[in-house]
Amino acid sequence: MGKLKFAPCVFGIAAAVVFGTNPIGVQAAPVTTTKYDVSFGDLDIQGKIIYTATEEVASPFYKKGISTAEDCVMIRKEPSTDSEAVGKLYFGAGFEILDETDGWIHIQSGNCEGYVSADYVVTGKDAEEVAKNTETVSSYAKIVADGVEIKAEASDDAEVIATAGSEEILEVVAVIPESDWTKVNKDGVEGFVKNQAVEVGVDYTSAISMEEEAQREAELQRALEEERLAAEAAAEQTEAPAEQTEAAAEETEAPAEQTEAPAEETEAPVEETEAPAEETEAPEEQAGSESTLYIEDVSETVWTTDAVNVRANADSSSSRVGGLGKGASITRTGICDNGWSRVDYDGTTAYIHSDYLTTTEPVKEEPTYNNSSSSSGQGQEIVDYARQFLGNPYVYGGTSLTNGTDCSGFVQSVYAHFGYSLPRTCTTQSVCGRGVSVDELQPGDLVIYSVYGEIEHIAIYSGNGNTIHASNWDTGIIETSLSYSGDIYCCRRIVD
């Protein structure tokens, strides 16, 4: 059954209000379903005020909610950003509310029970509004009696275009405001049924526990490994016919050798037939990557003088198999006569241009940091403001300090709060302001990181050798040591 956007529904509320001691009586409200397993039941709502009974309890999202995080929000074991993550609630995933306390919601979703920040979810009527524009959530109507008529119009006098039986599940198209009718879809035919003839449920995807995420990742890795092994097996099978042909050729030489003893004069034709075979071997020798390349075998440790690519062959146009940062050590196994070096790269033979290698171990100097509290009052204000968002989620491409951001979006949004308009990416941000050295860093400065010489990450220096940054999906926005993110490419000062 295809998904449609959810239409909010207030139906079947029979509220008998008697002022005094009598509680409010309300018809059973619908129960949310997950992963397309539809189930329904009653909710104990006695004692609720009239507004709650009509506006909240009647909603399919009563005591339920939806994630609005741009990517996902972490489900924590305890109501704290420092607590262990037990699962992930991706955008559009739903949950049951167990309790609410101090900005945290205790939820149950799939196999996960834990706490999520109320900043990244919506519940009740707010969830209804979000669901209207969310393809991951859809509502369904369960027929509660046999022979329910589906009308062409929302009227008792309208033509009956179909009927539905008890327990049958129909797709909800819309609910007619301030009426007793719900528009449904039955096998492609749209019509209207009385609200008292249906109970509405909601389908949504559930949270994923950290164990399920790890299992999914392991299954993906297994699938990739199986594909690799299958490709290798296919390659071996294509080589087998060639080997069989060579074996057959060797077998055909035996009779010729046997005829050498009784008839020496037959040797000449045999020798003549061998010459073409030798001639055909030459192109195969020329095809080898090292057949025309002289390599002097060595075994020595060398260090990179800069970030460098590691390639499959001794050629700059060869495929890249990896890379090394400046100052990395590697074992050189050969020196090529074309200016390249053969190296042992993680147990695999590969090549690096010799211009980027040295036999002299570089001297590593420990960086010093400026530990002053501030070079400017605003620099420290920027750090204090950025710290408010520690623990919030990382979202690739995001710029929301609460709902999710990536590293450059975090920097851009923090600085925007103070009236600075920075570009969107860390590459373009790396040329803003003026350059400073690592030992000149002061709170509020930008620290840009590189991988193999290419800019990959940016952070805000927070003082005492630490930075604040949107790191990755697992950690979100965190404060770590300056060296946490790898090689520093450059540092920039925006606020003087």
MARPADO-701012 format. One record per residue (C-alpha): residue number from 0; x, y, z. Coordinates in nm, 3 decimals, padded with zeros to 5 digits, m for minus. Layout:
BEGIN
   num        c1        c2        c3
   NUM         X         Y         Z
...
% end
This chain:
BEGIN
   num        c1        c2        c3
     0    00.000    00.000    00.000
     1    00.159    00.330   m00.108
     2    00.224    00.613    00.132
     3    00.036    00.943    00.126
     4    00.088    01.249    00.336
     5   m00.097    01.234    00.666
     6   m00.418    01.427    00.702
     7   m00.502    01.536    01.058
     8   m00.813    01.381    01.198
     9   m01.050    01.454    01.483
    10   m01.321    01.195    01.475
    11   m01.555    00.982    01.680
    12   m01.528    01.195    01.996
    13   m01.832    01.136    02.212
    14   m01.773    01.374    02.501
    15   m02.038    01.391    02.767
    16   m01.947    01.675    03.000
    17   m02.122    01.709    03.334
    18   m01.984    01.980    03.557
    19   m01.902    01.838    03.898
    20   m01.743    01.504    03.977
    21   m01.817    01.314    03.654
    22   m01.510    01.257    03.429
    23   m01.509    01.319    03.056
    24   m01.601    01.014    02.846
    25   m01.419    00.987    02.515
    26   m01.431    00.720    02.246
    27   m01.116    00.509    02.212
    28   m00.839    00.702    02.037
    29   m00.624    00.547    01.765
    30   m00.288    00.391    01.836
    31    00.026    00.451    01.630
    32    00.175    00.160    01.439
    33    00.533    00.118    01.329
    34    00.699   m00.049    01.031
    35    00.361   m00.115    00.871
    36    00.244   m00.352    01.143
    37   m00.098   m00.201    01.219
    38   m00.241   m00.238    01.570
    39   m00.503   m00.051    01.767
    40   m00.613   m00.010    02.127
    41   m00.762    00.218    02.390
    42   m00.603    00.509    02.572
    43   m00.697    00.598    02.929
    44   m00.782    00.967    02.900
    45   m01.034    01.017    03.181
    46   m00.988    01.338    03.367
    47   m00.849    01.530    03.069
    48   m00.985    01.876    03.004
    49   m01.220    01.933    02.711
    50   m00.947    02.091    02.497
    51   m00.717    01.797    02.548
    52   m00.991    01.548    02.472
    53   m01.092    01.715    02.148
    54   m00.761    01.848    02.020
    55   m00.490    01.619    02.156
    56   m00.632    01.281    02.257
    57   m00.831    01.252    01.936
    58   m00.508    01.293    01.739
    59   m00.331    00.978    01.619
    60   m00.015    01.142    01.755
    61   m00.135    01.163    02.115
    62    00.161    01.047    02.327
    63    00.362    01.004    02.009
    64    00.607    01.207    01.806
    65    00.832    01.241    01.501
    66    01.198    01.331    01.463
    67    01.260    01.664    01.286
    68    01.641    01.648    01.295
    69    01.783    01.712    00.948
    70    01.967    01.380    00.964
    71    01.922    01.210    01.300
    72    01.913    01.275    01.672
    73    02.094    01.050    01.916
    74    01.892    00.845    02.163
    75    02.078    00.860    02.497
    76    02.071    00.611    02.784
    77    02.018    00.898    03.028
    78    01.882    01.253    02.975
    79    02.225    01.407    02.913
    80    02.445    01.480    02.612
    81    02.729    01.307    02.797
    82    02.532    00.983    02.829
    83    02.592    00.676    02.613
    84    02.416    00.672    02.274
    85    02.189    00.368    02.241
    86    02.035    00.446    01.903
    87    01.961    00.694    01.627
    88    01.625    00.851    01.544
    89    01.643    00.957    01.180
    90    01.428    01.228    01.026
    91    01.065    01.119    01.002
    92    01.108    00.824    01.238
    93    00.838    00.792    01.504
    94    00.824    00.701    01.870
    95    00.600    00.648    02.173
    96    00.634    00.896    02.462
    97    00.703    00.732    02.798
    98    00.777    01.046    02.997
    99    00.901    01.405    02.967
   100    01.152    01.585    03.191
   101    01.365    01.900    03.172
   102    01.382    01.934    02.794
   103    01.426    01.559    02.737
   104    01.168    01.304    02.624
   105    01.180    00.941    02.735
   106    01.083    00.741    02.425
   107    01.034    00.389    02.292
   108    01.092    00.330    01.921
   109    01.162   m00.008    01.768
   110    01.421   m00.179    01.984
   111    01.539    00.150    02.138
   112    01.437    00.298    02.470
   113    01.606    00.614    02.588
   114    01.606    00.992    02.588
   115    01.606    01.247    02.305
   116    01.633    01.622    02.327
   117    01.295    01.788    02.283
   118    01.463    02.037    02.046
   119    01.482    01.778    01.767
   120    01.134    01.623    01.779
   121    00.769    01.725    01.765
   122    00.476    01.560    01.941
   123    00.096    01.560    01.942
   124   m00.069    01.823    01.723
   125    00.270    01.962    01.618
   126    00.359    01.616    01.486
   127    00.039    01.622    01.280
   128    00.148    01.944    01.111
   129    00.492    01.805    01.031
   130    00.340    01.479    00.904
   131    00.138    01.668    00.641
   132    00.460    01.735    00.449
   133    00.650    01.421    00.540
   134    00.657    01.130    00.297
   135    00.797    00.896    00.565
   136    00.473    00.910    00.765
   137    00.130    00.791    00.648
   138   m00.203    00.727    00.814
   139   m00.442    00.434    00.772
   140   m00.804    00.362    00.855
   141   m00.910    00.027    00.997
   142   m01.270   m00.075    00.931
   143   m01.439   m00.179    01.256
   144   m01.755   m00.347    01.114
   145   m01.864   m00.562    00.820
   146   m02.025   m00.413    00.513
   147   m01.917   m00.052    00.571
   148   m02.028    00.161    00.279
   149   m01.785    00.385    00.094
   150   m01.973    00.682   m00.050
   151   m01.896    00.892   m00.357
   152   m01.953    01.208   m00.150
   153   m01.940    01.296    00.220
   154   m02.314    01.255    00.257
   155   m02.554    00.989    00.380
   156   m02.752    01.027    00.055
   157   m02.449    00.986   m00.174
   158   m02.399    00.689   m00.406
   159   m02.231    00.379   m00.261
   160   m01.925    00.307   m00.476
   161   m01.770    00.024   m00.269
   162   m01.789   m00.161    00.060
   163   m01.525   m00.267    00.313
   164   m01.520   m00.552    00.561
   165   m01.421   m00.569    00.926
   166   m01.044   m00.545    00.997
   167   m00.978   m00.420    00.643
   168   m00.707   m00.152    00.623
   169   m00.763    00.144    00.391
   170   m00.539    00.434    00.306
   171   m00.645    00.769    00.450
   172   m00.659    01.046    00.188
   173   m00.809    01.328    00.395
   174   m01.042    01.413    00.679
   175   m01.327    01.653    00.608
   176   m01.299    01.935    00.866
   177   m01.591    01.968    01.109
   178   m01.773    01.669    00.964
   179   m01.824    01.299    01.040
   180   m01.647    01.176    00.727
   181   m01.302    01.049    00.637
   182   m01.183    01.020    00.276
   183   m01.014    00.687    00.206
   184   m00.861    00.495   m00.083
   185   m00.968    00.134   m00.149
   186   m00.785   m00.037   m00.434
   187   m00.745    00.290   m00.623
   188   m01.105    00.403   m00.565
   189   m01.143    00.711   m00.345
   190   m01.453    00.765   m00.137
   191   m01.588    00.858    00.206
   192   m01.668    00.654    00.518
   193   m01.826    00.753    00.848
   194   m01.574    00.831    01.123
   195   m01.741    00.593    01.367
   196   m01.680    00.308    01.121
   197   m01.301    00.342    01.131
   198   m01.008    00.364    01.366
   199   m00.703    00.548    01.242
   200   m00.343    00.434    01.286
   201   m00.012    00.585    01.178
   202    00.276    00.406    01.005
   203    00.632    00.528    01.041
   204    00.981    00.388    01.050
   205    01.137    00.319    01.389
   206    01.469    00.417    01.543
   207    01.782    00.212    01.479
   208    01.983    00.089    01.776
   209    02.360    00.120    01.772
   210    02.380   m00.261    01.752
   211    02.147   m00.265    01.449
   212    02.351    00.010    01.283
   213    02.673   m00.185    01.343
   214    02.511   m00.501    01.209
   215    02.392   m00.318    00.899
   216    02.742   m00.182    00.842
   217    02.891   m00.530    00.888
   218    02.644   m00.675    00.637
   219    02.740   m00.407    00.388
   220    03.108   m00.488    00.434
   221    03.035   m00.859    00.390
   222    02.846   m00.787    00.070
   223    03.136   m00.581   m00.063
   224    03.380   m00.858    00.028
   225    03.163   m01.117   m00.147
   226    03.157   m00.900   m00.458
   227    03.535   m00.869   m00.447
   228    03.583   m01.246   m00.411
   229    03.336   m01.311   m00.693
   230    03.527   m01.072   m00.919
   231    03.855   m01.246   m00.835
   232    03.701   m01.587   m00.906
   233    03.571   m01.464   m01.240
   234    03.916   m01.333   m01.327
   235    04.075   m01.667   m01.237
   236    03.825   m01.850   m01.457
   237    03.917   m01.634   m01.755
   238    04.284   m01.715   m01.696
   239    04.219   m02.092   m01.679
   240    04.156   m02.142   m02.056
   241    04.486   m01.967   m02.134
   242    04.671   m02.195   m01.892
   243    04.498   m02.499   m02.040
   244    04.605   m02.390   m02.389
   245    04.968   m02.361   m02.275
   246    04.946   m02.708   m02.117
   247    04.808   m02.851   m02.439
   248    05.089   m02.688   m02.635
   249    05.347   m02.848   m02.404
   250    05.184   m03.188   m02.453
   251    05.203   m03.156   m02.831
   252    05.579   m03.096   m02.804
   253    05.638   m03.441   m02.648
   254    05.583   m03.644   m02.970
   255    05.820   m03.413   m03.151
   256    06.090   m03.478   m02.891
   257    06.030   m03.853   m02.917
   258    06.096   m03.845   m03.291
   259    06.436   m03.681   m03.243
   260    06.622   m04.011   m03.167
   261    06.521   m04.221   m03.472
   262    06.530   m03.938   m03.724
   263    06.770   m03.649   m03.664
   264    06.676   m03.498   m03.997
   265    06.332   m03.421   m03.853
   266    06.481   m03.179   m03.598
   267    06.506   m02.891   m03.840
   268    06.129   m02.860   m03.897
   269    06.072   m02.882   m03.522
   270    06.323   m02.603   m03.456
   271    06.164   m02.391   m03.727
   272    05.822   m02.422   m03.562
   273    05.965   m02.301   m03.231
   274    06.077   m01.965   m03.369
   275    05.726   m01.818   m03.417
   276    05.638   m01.918   m03.061
   277    05.939   m01.721   m02.929
   278    05.842   m01.422   m03.140
   279    05.491   m01.417   m02.987
   280    05.638   m01.395   m02.637
   281    05.795   m01.052   m02.694
   282    05.471   m00.846   m02.685
   283    05.374   m01.013   m02.355
   284    05.705   m00.908   m02.199
   285    05.656   m00.550   m02.321
   286    05.312   m00.540   m02.157
   287    05.458   m00.568   m01.805
   288    05.467   m00.242   m01.606
   289    05.829   m00.305   m01.502
   290    05.954   m00.480   m01.818
   291    06.105   m00.160   m01.963
   292    06.159    00.014   m01.625
   293    06.484   m00.039   m01.443
   294    06.439   m00.057   m01.066
   295    06.725   m00.073   m00.819
   296    06.618   m00.289   m00.524
   297    06.662   m00.119   m00.186
   298    06.514   m00.152    00.162
   299    06.509    00.171    00.359
   300    06.281    00.398    00.557
   301    06.194    00.729    00.396
   302    05.975    01.024    00.500
   303    05.739    01.241    00.299
   304    05.836    01.606    00.254
   305    05.474    01.707    00.187
   306    05.128    01.554    00.148
   307    05.158    01.312   m00.143
   308    04.952    01.067   m00.349
   309    05.038    00.697   m00.360
   310    04.980    00.541   m00.703
   311    04.943    00.192   m00.846
   312    05.224    00.238   m01.101
   313    05.524    00.466   m01.148
   314    05.325    00.719   m01.346
   315    05.137    01.035   m01.242
   316    04.843    00.927   m01.459
   317    04.818    00.592   m01.279
   318    04.526    00.524   m01.044
   319    04.556    00.661   m00.689
   320    04.559    00.392   m00.420
   321    04.600    00.620   m00.120
   322    04.796    00.909    00.022
   323    05.032    01.016    00.299
   324    05.051    01.334    00.501
   325    05.363    01.544    00.546
   326    05.627    01.375    00.761
   327    05.482    01.024    00.727
   328    05.728    00.732    00.715
   329    05.718    00.443    00.468
   330    05.949    00.163    00.349
   331    06.105    00.217    00.005
   332    06.175   m00.113   m00.174
   333    06.309    00.019   m00.503
   334    06.436    00.328   m00.688
   335    06.305    00.358   m01.043
   336    06.508    00.512   m01.328
   337    06.214    00.743   m01.417
   338    06.219    00.944   m01.094
   339    05.973    00.732   m00.893
   340    06.018    00.512   m00.588
   341    05.862    00.172   m00.527
   342    05.721    00.146   m00.173
   343    05.545   m00.099    00.054
   344    05.208    00.065    00.116
   345    05.012   m00.134    00.375
   346    05.152   m00.459    00.240
   347    05.091   m00.364   m00.125
   348    05.346   m00.261   m00.385
   349    05.285    00.101   m00.486
   350    05.475    00.405   m00.610
   351    05.552    00.760   m00.492
   352    05.746    01.023   m00.684
   353    06.096    01.045   m00.537
   354    06.083    01.426   m00.519
   355    05.844    01.391   m00.224
   356    06.064    01.151   m00.025
   357    06.370    01.202    00.195
   358    06.595    00.967    00.391
   359    06.633    01.227    00.667
   360    06.384    01.192    00.950
   361    06.210    01.526    01.010
   362    06.241    01.690    01.350
   363    05.901    01.712    01.517
   364    05.850    02.030    01.714
   365    05.583    02.041    01.981
   366    05.351    02.336    01.912
   367    05.295    02.598    02.179
   368    04.959    02.758    02.238
   369    04.853    03.101    02.349
   370    04.672    03.034    02.675
   371    04.546    03.384    02.731
   372    04.172    03.398    02.788
   373    04.111    03.634    02.501
   374    04.275    03.852    02.239
   375    03.952    04.045    02.210
   376    03.634    04.045    02.413
   377    03.435    03.938    02.108
   378    03.662    03.642    02.039
   379    03.579    03.497    02.380
   380    03.212    03.583    02.332
   381    03.216    03.376    02.011
   382    03.358    03.079    02.202
   383    03.104    03.115    02.484
   384    02.821    03.130    02.233
   385    02.950    02.826    02.042
   386    02.967    02.621    02.364
   387    02.588    02.651    02.403
   388    02.545    02.402    02.118
   389    02.774    02.125    02.241
   390    02.608    01.786    02.195
   391    02.377    01.896    01.913
   392    02.377    01.677    01.602
   393    02.604    01.680    01.299
   394    02.424    01.696    00.964
   395    02.617    01.706    00.636
   396    02.519    02.022    00.449
   397    02.330    02.157    00.753
   398    02.361    02.504    00.906
   399    02.125    02.475    01.204
   400    02.300    02.505    01.539
   401    02.013    02.315    01.704
   402    01.876    02.074    01.442
   403    02.207    01.984    01.279
   404    02.506    02.135    01.100
   405    02.834    02.036    00.940
   406    03.172    02.187    01.030
   407    03.161    02.489    00.796
   408    02.791    02.546    00.859
   409    02.869    02.557    01.232
   410    03.139    02.823    01.181
   411    02.920    03.024    00.944
   412    02.617    03.022    01.177
   413    02.816    03.104    01.492
   414    02.984    03.401    01.326
   415    02.655    03.514    01.168
   416    02.520    03.560    01.521
   417    02.783    03.834    01.567
   418    02.716    03.999    01.232
   419    02.993    03.836    01.025
   420    02.901    03.699    00.682
   421    03.135    03.408    00.604
   422    03.127    03.184    00.294
   423    02.962    02.842    00.315
   424    03.249    02.592    00.276
   425    03.564    02.537    00.478
   426    03.775    02.587    00.162
   427    03.636    02.936    00.105
   428    03.641    03.013    00.477
   429    04.015    02.929    00.485
   430    04.097    03.257    00.308
   431    03.883    03.484    00.529
   432    04.041    03.726    00.774
   433    04.418    03.712    00.812
   434    04.656    03.426    00.867
   435    04.808    03.350    01.207
   436    05.046    03.078    01.320
   437    04.949    02.795    01.553
   438    05.138    02.949    01.846
   439    04.951    03.277    01.791
   440    04.604    03.122    01.816
   441    04.354    03.300    02.039
   442    03.989    03.220    02.124
   443    03.759    03.273    01.827
   444    04.024    03.204    01.560
   445    03.954    02.949    01.287
   446    04.163    02.632    01.252
   447    04.154    02.461    00.911
   448    04.256    02.095    00.868
   449    04.368    01.899    00.562
   450    04.388    01.538    00.449
   451    04.660    01.459    00.193
   452    04.697    01.832    00.131
   453    04.327    01.895    00.065
   454    04.116    02.105    00.304
   455    03.861    01.882    00.478
   456    03.759    02.035    00.814
   457    03.732    02.359    01.010
   458    03.696    02.440    01.381
   459    03.683    02.736    01.620
   460    03.977    02.769    01.859
   461    03.845    02.782    02.217
   462    04.173    02.838    02.405
   463    04.421    02.621    02.597
   464    04.492    02.401    02.295
   465    04.126    02.309    02.229
   466    03.871    02.363    01.953
   467    03.491    02.350    01.917
   468    03.360    02.194    01.597
   469    03.084    01.989    01.434
   470    03.285    01.669    01.402
   471    03.078    01.382    01.261
   472    02.746    01.193    01.286
   473    02.854    00.996    01.592
   474    02.978    01.284    01.807
   475    02.791    01.590    01.681
   476    02.924    01.925    01.807
   477    03.213    01.866    02.049
   478    03.509    02.038    02.214
   479    03.838    01.854    02.169
   480    04.213    01.904    02.160
   481    04.364    02.100    01.873
   482    04.526    01.784    01.733
   483    04.200    01.581    01.738
   484    04.113    01.656    01.373
   485    04.455    01.578    01.222
   486    04.694    01.793    01.019
   487    04.652    02.171    01.052
   488    04.647    02.338    00.712
   489    04.628    02.700    00.828
   490    04.480    02.931    01.093
   491    04.277    03.247    01.031
   492    04.171    03.537    01.252
   493    03.838    03.703    01.178
   494    03.804    03.915    01.492
   495    04.094    04.149    01.581
% end
